[in-house]
């Protein structure tokens, strides 16, 4: 899957609103793909269900941040 983020990415996201939006969107997409993969997996456990719920909560938070940034809010 590669490196999720670097310190340079975080610093740039703090300074550059356009990069922050792209960074959040890219990572939201990665999170949703991972959640779908987990959901489709044949083995489901209570731990998997908990992780899916936590991931869904995080996805909502990321989407809210993206909408806030798109509306001109400083997400930073």
N, C-alpha and C positions, 0 to 999 in steps of 0.2 A: 504494500500500500504506500510505502514511502514515508518520508518525514511529514508529520502533520503540521508542524510549525517550527519556526526558529525564532530566536530572540530578535533577529533583524526584521522578520515579518511582524512581530508584535510592535516593535518600535515604529516601523513604517505605518502600520495600521493606526497607531496613535496620532501620527502627524498628517496622514494623507486620507481624507474622507473617501475618495474614489477607490483607493486601494482597499480601505476597510470594507466597503460594500462588496467588492469583488472577493475579498478574503472570506467574509462571512458567507456569501452565496456559495462559494466553492466548498467550504467546509459543511454548510448545511446540506448540500447535495451529497457529499461523502457520508454524512451521518444518516441521511435517509436511505441511501443504498445499503449501508451496513444493517440498518434496522429491518429493511425488507429481506435481506439475506437471512438474518436471525429468525424472522417470522416464518420464512419458508422452510427452515431447517426441520428435518424429521424429528429430531430429539428436542423436546421442550421440557423445561423444568421450571420450578418456582423461581430459581435464580435467573433463568433466561427471561421469564416474564417480567421480573423486577427490572432487569437491564433494559428491556424494551420500553417499559414505562418511563424509566429515567431518561432514556434516549429521546423519547417522544417529548418529554418535558423540556429537554435541552433544545430540541428542534423548534419548539414553540418560542422559546426565549430568543434563539437566533433569528427566527422570522420576525419577531417583534423588533429586534435591533435593526434588521434590514429595513423594515418599514419606517422606523424612526429616522434612520440615516437618509432614506429617500425623501422624507418630508422636510429635510433640512436641519434636523436635530443633530446635535453633536453627541455621538454615541460614545465618546471617549474617555 
